[in-house]
Amino acid sequence: MTLLVVNGARVEVQAEPGENLLWVLREKLGLTGAKYGCGEGQCGACTVLVEGRPRRSCITPLSQVEDRKIVTIEGLAKEDALHPVQQAFLEADALQCGYCTPGMILSALALLESNPNPGDEDILDAMEGNICRCGTYPRIKAAIQKAGANMGGAVE
């Protein structure tokens, strides 16, 4: 058994330490927000937060996250209210097919928690490795800036 702390809840899962976090989240815990994309940690579709930092769950073995705080996209909204980053992505129309969106939102949240008023270069650096095949990058950048402003950062 492996002990995980996912979205604030302590859960035990029957899994091998070398199994990747993505499959455990999706197949054992039913948390399907993180997506399988490339399987190599290059596209960002599987991004979750581990101790507040973005991690590619497709290449993260359970042994590296045991008893550490993991946040998935399912853990952001509270009751009926979207998280400010989710709301900003919605308002900025920063999604098209939506496949990359959970990873984008979690990477953006990690950025905004460390830098509530990121500049263009900060956003580009933080979002590098999160691929959007639909090409909504300008709207993603606008959503991140809007979320930062809504979370207390200044607007550029």
C-alpha positions in Angstrom: 0.0 0.0 0.0 1.1 3.5 -0.8 -0.1 6.6 1.1 -0.9 9.7 -0.9 -2.3 13.1 0.0 -4.5 14.0 -2.9 -6.5 17.2 -3.0 -6.3 17.4 0.8 -7.4 13.8 1.5 -5.1 11.0 2.7 -5.7 7.9 0.6 -4.1 4.5 0.5 -3.7 2.9 -2.9 -2.7 -0.6 -3.8 0.1 0.1 -6.3 3.8 -0.6 -6.9 6.3 2.2 -5.9 7.4 2.3 -9.6 4.0 2.9 -11.0 3.5 6.3 -12.5 1.4 8.8 -10.7 -0.8 9.5 -13.7 -2.1 6.0 -14.0 -2.7 5.8 -10.2 -4.7 9.1 -10.3 -6.8 8.1 -13.3 -7.2 4.3 -12.8 -7.1 3.8 -9.1 -8.6 7.1 -7.8 -10.9 8.1 -10.7 -9.3 11.5 -11.1 -9.2 11.9 -14.9 -8.4 15.6 -15.2 -4.7 14.9 -15.7 -4.4 13.6 -19.3 -2.1 11.2 -21.0 -0.3 13.0 -23.8 3.2 12.1 -24.8 4.1 9.7 -21.9 7.5 11.4 -21.8 6.9 14.5 -19.6 7.2 16.8 -22.6 3.7 18.0 -23.3 2.3 19.0 -19.9 -1.1 17.4 -20.3 -0.5 15.3 -17.2 0.7 18.2 -15.0 -0.3 18.1 -11.3 1.1 20.0 -8.4 3.3 18.2 -5.8 4.0 20.4 -2.8 2.9 23.4 -4.9 5.3 22.7 -7.8 4.2 21.5 -11.3 5.1 17.8 -11.9 4.6 15.7 -15.0 2.6 12.8 -13.5 3.3 10.5 -16.5 7.0 10.2 -15.5 6.6 10.5 -11.7 6.9 7.2 -9.8 4.7 6.9 -6.7 7.8 6.4 -4.6 8.7 10.1 -5.2 5.3 11.4 -4.0 4.4 9.2 -1.2 2.9 11.2 1.7 3.4 14.5 -0.2 0.7 17.0 -1.0 -0.7 16.4 -4.6 -3.2 18.8 -6.2 -5.1 17.8 -9.3 -7.5 20.0 -11.3 -10.3 18.3 -9.4 -9.0 19.8 -6.2 -9.2 23.5 -7.2 -12.9 24.4 -7.3 -14.5 24.8 -3.9 -18.2 23.9 -3.7 -19.8 25.6 -6.7 -17.1 28.2 -7.3 -14.3 27.8 -9.7 -10.8 28.7 -8.6 -9.8 32.2 -9.9 -7.4 30.7 -12.4 -10.1 28.4 -13.7 -12.5 31.3 -13.9 -9.9 33.4 -15.8 -9.3 30.7 -18.3 -13.0 30.4 -18.9 -13.5 34.2 -19.2 -10.5 34.6 -21.5 -11.7 31.7 -23.7 -8.3 30.2 -23.2 -9.3 26.7 -24.2 -10.5 25.1 -27.3 -10.5 21.3 -27.2 -9.6 21.5 -23.5 -7.2 18.6 -23.4 -4.3 20.7 -22.2 -6.3 22.9 -20.0 -5.9 21.1 -16.6 -2.1 21.1 -17.0 -2.1 24.7 -18.1 -4.2 25.8 -15.2 -2.1 24.0 -12.6 1.2 25.4 -14.1 -0.3 28.9 -14.2 -1.4 28.5 -10.5 2.1 27.5 -9.4 3.4 30.6 -11.3 0.9 32.9 -9.7 1.4 31.6 -6.2 5.1 32.5 -6.5 4.7 35.6 -8.7 1.2 37.2 -8.6 2.2 39.8 -11.3 4.2 37.9 -13.9 5.5 39.6 -17.0 5.4 38.1 -20.4 8.8 36.4 -20.0 7.8 35.0 -16.6 4.7 33.5 -18.2 6.6 32.1 -21.2 9.2 30.5 -18.8 6.6 29.0 -16.5 4.4 27.6 -19.2 7.3 26.2 -21.3 6.6 22.5 -21.8 2.8 22.9 -21.7 1.7 22.3 -25.3 -1.6 23.5 -26.7 -2.2 21.9 -30.1 -5.1 24.3 -30.7 -2.8 27.3 -30.4 -4.6 29.3 -27.8 -1.4 30.7 -26.4 -2.3 34.4 -26.5 -5.6 33.7 -24.7 -3.7 31.5 -22.1 -1.3 34.4 -21.4 -4.3 36.8 -21.1 -6.0 34.4 -18.7 -2.9 34.1 -16.5 -2.6 37.9 -16.3 -6.3 38.2 -15.5 -6.1 35.5 -12.8 -3.1 37.3 -11.3 -5.0 40.5 -11.2 -8.0 38.8 -9.7 -5.8 37.1 -7.1 -4.3 40.4 -5.9 -1.5 41.1 -8.4 -1.3 44.3 -10.4 -2.2 44.4 -14.1 0.6 45.2 -16.5 
